[in-house]
Amino acid sequence: MGHFSVQIGTDSSQAFELASQKTSHFGTPDCHRFRKKIFERNNLFALPLASAYKRIAEDSDHVQANINLRQWDERLNIHDFNVSMDDDALQTFAEKRAKQCEDVKTFLNNDWYEIYGRCAELVELYTLQPSTPEQHQDCISACVNRMCCKKWWSRQLRCLRKHTIESFSRDIGIVRSGKHCYASPYAKHSYLQQRAKTEQYLNSQHLVNENGERFSLKELHDRSVSNPDMRRAELMTRIKGIEILAQKTIFRKFTMEAFRKAAILCLSLESLTGLPSNNHISLKILTIALSIFGTSY
């Protein structure tokens, strides 16, 4: 099974060795074999798992650390789907699951309700939601055909992998203040990898206009609002326009930036007003306070 090559400062094999060394003095020989099996299966997370295991073993004992490690392993392995697998392995996995559904469809010979039930059971094994007839104008065959489609499986599994990794990364402390504040390094790697693929595709495709001029999609992309730099320039222009408009009217202009700081102010406001920090009213009160009193941060 293929896995991501993303590790914090080292490759997968080195990470596994370091994880084993970090936890080698905890527990019995059976514990060592137990940890080794989990580190090998989840080599993407070998070092974070080892760090969390060590912290729990030192704060409590190796028994509690083993319990937590087993629970983490269950989160990272949903039935036979390991979220550490890379894109190629995930695509192969999706094709196999689609083929299973297709085989059920062929075997049951257009008994659509029975086919749907069997395929839905397979989908739910991976905590995914099968398509429902209500989503397709009560056409159950459309639901079955979706579950027989490798592209549908690939999209669902990618989404599951992304959400599982990010949720796990927050819970285990990979994503936290002072380290990775917003997203895990695996999400960043996936994002950069997708950007590289997109850029490669744009460079490989060309368009010819009525004058015979030839442009790559990358050139056209860079000249349009699809380009992040262009979007930023347009945003700054709009902000400046709002400022000029505010100066010519009775309104006062202010700009909220650095969202984390705004969130901190909302939390402070919650302690003063008793309003939930995620309540829109809190943000409106903050807006009014900044406008009237000129509060700065």
C-alpha positions in Angstrom: 0.0 0.0 0.0 1.3 3.4 -0.9 1.6 6.2 1.7 2.2 9.9 1.7 5.9 10.8 1.9 5.2 13.7 4.3 7.0 13.5 7.6 8.2 16.2 9.9 11.9 16.5 9.1 12.5 12.9 8.0 11.3 10.2 5.6 8.9 7.3 6.4 11.5 4.7 7.3 13.4 7.1 9.5 10.2 8.2 11.2 9.3 4.6 12.0 12.7 4.0 13.5 12.6 7.2 15.6 9.1 6.4 16.7 10.2 3.0 17.9 13.2 4.4 19.7 11.1 7.1 21.4 8.8 4.5 22.9 11.2 1.6 23.4 11.5 1.9 27.2 7.7 1.7 27.8 5.8 -1.5 28.5 6.5 -5.2 27.8 7.8 -7.0 24.7 4.2 -7.5 23.7 3.7 -3.7 23.9 6.7 -3.2 21.6 5.2 -5.6 19.0 1.8 -3.9 19.4 3.3 -0.4 18.8 5.5 -1.6 15.9 2.5 -2.9 14.1 0.5 0.3 14.5 3.5 2.5 13.6 4.1 0.5 10.4 0.5 0.6 9.4 0.2 4.4 10.0 3.7 5.5 9.0 2.4 8.9 8.0 1.7 9.6 11.7 4.5 7.4 13.3 6.3 10.3 15.0 3.2 12.2 16.2 1.8 8.9 17.5 5.0 8.1 19.3 5.2 11.6 20.9 1.6 11.4 22.1 2.2 7.8 23.4 5.2 8.9 25.3 3.4 11.9 26.8 0.5 9.7 28.1 2.8 7.0 29.3 4.8 9.5 31.4 1.7 11.3 32.7 -0.2 8.0 33.4 1.1 4.6 32.4 1.8 2.5 29.4 -1.5 0.7 29.7 -3.5 3.9 29.2 -1.1 4.9 26.4 -1.8 1.5 24.7 -5.5 2.1 24.9 -5.2 5.5 23.3 -2.9 4.2 20.6 -5.4 1.5 19.7 -8.2 4.1 19.5 -6.1 6.3 17.3 -5.3 3.3 15.0 -9.0 2.6 14.7 -9.7 6.2 13.6 -6.9 6.1 11.0 -8.1 2.7 9.6 -11.7 2.7 8.6 -12.5 -0.9 7.8 -9.7 -1.7 5.3 -9.2 1.9 4.2 -6.0 3.4 5.6 -6.1 7.2 5.4 -2.3 7.3 5.1 -2.5 5.9 1.5 -1.3 8.1 -1.3 -3.4 9.2 -4.3 -2.4 6.3 -6.5 -3.3 3.8 -3.8 -6.6 5.6 -3.1 -7.5 5.5 -6.8 -6.8 1.8 -6.9 -8.9 1.3 -3.8 -11.8 3.3 -5.3 -11.7 1.2 -8.4 -11.9 -2.0 -6.4 -14.9 -0.8 -4.4 -16.7 0.3 -7.6 -16.0 -3.1 -9.1 -17.5 -4.8 -6.1 -20.7 -2.8 -6.6 -20.7 -3.5 -10.3 -20.3 -7.2 -9.6 -23.3 -7.1 -7.2 -25.3 -5.3 -9.9 -24.5 -7.9 -12.5 -25.1 -10.9 -10.1 -28.5 -9.7 -8.9 -29.6 -8.9 -12.5 -31.6 -5.6 -12.2 -33.2 -6.3 -8.8 -32.6 -2.7 -8.0 -33.8 -2.6 -4.4 -31.6 -5.6 -3.4 -28.7 -4.2 -5.4 -29.1 -0.8 -3.7 -29.2 -2.4 -0.2 -26.0 -4.5 -0.8 -24.1 -1.5 -2.3 -25.2 0.8 0.5 -24.0 -1.7 3.1 -20.5 -1.6 1.4 -20.5 2.2 1.3 -21.5 2.5 5.0 -18.6 0.2 6.0 -16.4 3.2 5.4 -18.7 5.7 7.3 -19.8 7.2 3.9 -23.3 8.2 3.0 -24.8 6.3 0.0 -26.8 8.2 -2.5 -30.5 8.2 -1.7 -33.4 8.0 -4.2 -34.7 11.3 -2.9 -31.6 12.9 -4.3 -32.3 11.6 -7.8 -36.0 12.0 -8.3 -36.8 8.6 -6.7 -34.6 6.9 -9.3 -32.9 4.1 -7.5 -31.0 2.9 -10.5 -29.2 6.3 -10.5 -28.1 5.8 -6.9 -26.7 2.3 -7.8 -24.9 3.6 -10.8 -23.2 6.3 -8.7 -22.0 3.6 -6.3 -20.7 1.6 -9.3 -18.6 4.6 -10.4 -14.9 4.7 -9.5 -14.9 8.5 -9.7 -17.7 8.7 -7.1 -15.8 6.4 -4.8 -12.6 8.4 -5.4 -14.3 11.7 -4.4 -15.9 10.3 -1.4 -12.7 8.6 -0.1 -10.6 11.7 -0.7 -13.0 13.8 1.3 -13.1 11.2 4.1 -9.3 11.0 4.1 -9.0 14.8 4.3 -11.5 15.2 7.1 -10.1 12.3 9.1 -6.5 13.5 8.9 -7.4 17.1 9.9 -9.7 16.0 12.8 -7.0 13.6 14.1 -4.3 16.2 13.7 -6.2 18.6 15.9 -6.9 16.0 18.5 -3.4 14.6 18.8 -1.8 18.1 18.8 -0.2 18.3 15.4 -2.4 21.3 14.7 -2.2 23.7 17.6 -1.2 27.2 18.6 2.6 27.7 18.2 3.0 24.8 15.8 0.6 24.4 12.8 -2.1 26.9 13.7 -4.6 26.4 10.8 -3.9 23.1 9.0 -1.8 20.0 9.3 1.4 19.7 7.2 -0.3 16.9 5.4 -3.1 19.2 4.3 -0.5 21.7 3.1 1.4 19.0 1.2 -1.8 17.9 -0.5 -2.7 21.5 -1.4 0.7 22.2 -2.9 0.6 18.9 -4.8 -2.8 19.7 -6.2 -1.6 23.2 -7.2 1.4 21.7 -9.0 -0.9 19.2 -10.9 -3.3 22.1 -11.9 -0.4 24.2 -13.1 1.0 21.3 -15.1 -2.4 20.8 -16.7 -2.9 24.5 -17.5 0.5 24.6 -19.2 -0.3 21.6 -21.3 -3.5 22.9 -22.7 -3.7 25.6 -25.4 -6.4 27.7 -27.1 -6.4 29.4 -30.5 -8.5 32.5 -31.2 -10.0 33.6 -34.5 -6.9 35.5 -35.4 -4.8 32.4 -35.1 -3.1 33.5 -31.8 -2.2 30.6 -29.5 -2.3 30.9 -25.7 -1.8 28.4 -23.0 -4.5 28.1 -20.3 -1.9 29.1 -17.8 -1.4 32.5 -19.6 -5.2 33.1 -19.6 -5.4 32.0 -16.0 -2.8 34.5 -14.9 -4.6 37.4 -16.7 -7.9 36.7 -15.1 -9.4 36.8 -11.6 -8.5 33.1 -11.3 -5.0 34.4 -10.4 -4.8 35.0 -6.6 -2.6 38.1 -7.2 -5.3 39.6 -9.4 -8.0 38.8 -6.8 -5.9 40.5 -4.1 -5.4 43.6 -6.2 -9.1 43.8 -6.8 -9.8 43.3 -3.1 -7.4 46.2 -2.2 -9.0 48.4 -4.8 -12.5 47.7 -3.4 -11.2 48.4 0.2 -9.8 51.8 -1.0 -13.0 52.6 -2.7 -15.0 51.9 0.4 -12.6 54.1 2.4 -13.1 57.0 -0.1 -16.9 56.6 0.0 -16.9 56.5 3.8 -14.9 59.8 3.9 -17.4 61.5 1.7 -20.4 60.4 3.8 -21.4 60.3 7.5 -20.0 56.8 7.9 -16.7 55.8 9.4 -14.4 53.3 7.7 -12.5 50.6 9.5 -10.8 47.5 8.3 -10.7 44.2 10.1 -7.7 42.1 9.3 -5.8 39.2 10.9 -8.8 37.0 11.6 -7.2 35.3 14.6 -7.1 38.7 16.4 -10.7 39.3 15.6 -11.5 35.9 17.0 -9.6 36.7 20.2 -11.6 40.0 20.5 -14.9 38.0 20.1 -13.8 35.7 22.9 -13.1 38.7 25.1 -16.4 40.1 24.2 -18.1 36.9 25.2 -16.7 37.1 28.7 -18.2 40.7 29.0 -21.6 40.2 27.3 -22.2 36.5 27.9 -22.9 36.0 24.2 -21.4 33.0 22.4 -18.2 33.8 20.6 -19.5 32.4 17.3 -22.7 34.4 17.5 -23.2 36.9 14.7 -24.5 39.4 17.3 -21.1 39.3 19.0 -19.4 40.2 15.7 -21.9 43.0 15.1 -21.3 44.4 18.6 -17.5 44.2 18.0 -18.0 46.1 14.7 -20.0 48.9 16.4 -17.4 49.1 19.2 -14.6 49.5 16.8 -16.5 52.1 14.7 -17.6 54.2 17.7 -14.7 54.0 20.1 -11.9 53.5 17.6 -10.7 50.4 19.5 -7.4 49.1 18.1 -5.6 45.8 18.4 
